[in-house]
């Protein structure tokens, strides 16, 4: 049961990455201040790597 609970927590975190992605997408579409594009682009570029790296930790 302990391994199952760890798996559930792991996938909850992955679901949170999806939620964060949606929030960031909304923010970029609705509230982008002038000059903010560069910083957001750099942060967003790393997001897929971070989320998929977390998923690979299951192996």
C-alpha positions in Angstrom: 0.0 0.0 0.0 2.9 2.3 0.7 4.1 2.1 -3.0 0.5 2.8 -4.2 0.3 5.9 -2.0 3.7 7.2 -3.3 2.4 6.6 -6.9 -0.8 8.6 -6.1 1.2 11.5 -4.7 3.5 11.4 -7.7 0.6 11.7 -10.1 -1.0 14.4 -8.0 2.1 16.4 -8.5 2.0 15.8 -12.3 -1.6 16.9 -12.3 -0.5 20.1 -10.5 2.0 20.7 -13.4 -0.9 20.6 -15.8 -2.8 23.1 -13.6 0.2 25.3 -13.5 0.5 25.1 -17.3 -3.1 26.3 -17.7 -2.5 29.2 -15.3 0.6 30.3 -17.1 -1.2 30.1 -20.4 -4.0 32.2 -19.2 -1.6 34.7 -17.7 0.3 35.1 -20.9 -2.9 35.5 -22.9 -4.7 37.9 -20.5 -2.2 39.8 -18.4 1.1 40.1 -20.3 2.7 43.4 -19.2 4.9 45.2 -21.6 8.4 43.8 -21.4 7.3 40.6 -19.7 7.5 38.4 -22.8 11.3 37.7 -22.5 11.2 36.5 -18.9 8.1 34.4 -19.5 9.5 32.8 -22.6 12.6 31.7 -20.8 10.6 30.2 -17.9 8.1 28.6 -20.2 10.9 27.0 -22.4 12.0 24.9 -19.4 8.5 23.9 -18.2 8.1 20.8 -20.5 11.5 19.5 -19.5 10.7 19.8 -15.8 7.3 18.2 -16.0 8.5 15.2 -18.2 11.6 14.8 -16.0 9.3 14.4 -13.0 7.3 11.8 -14.8 10.5 9.8 -15.6 11.3 9.6 -11.9 8.9 6.6 -11.8 11.5 4.4 -13.5 
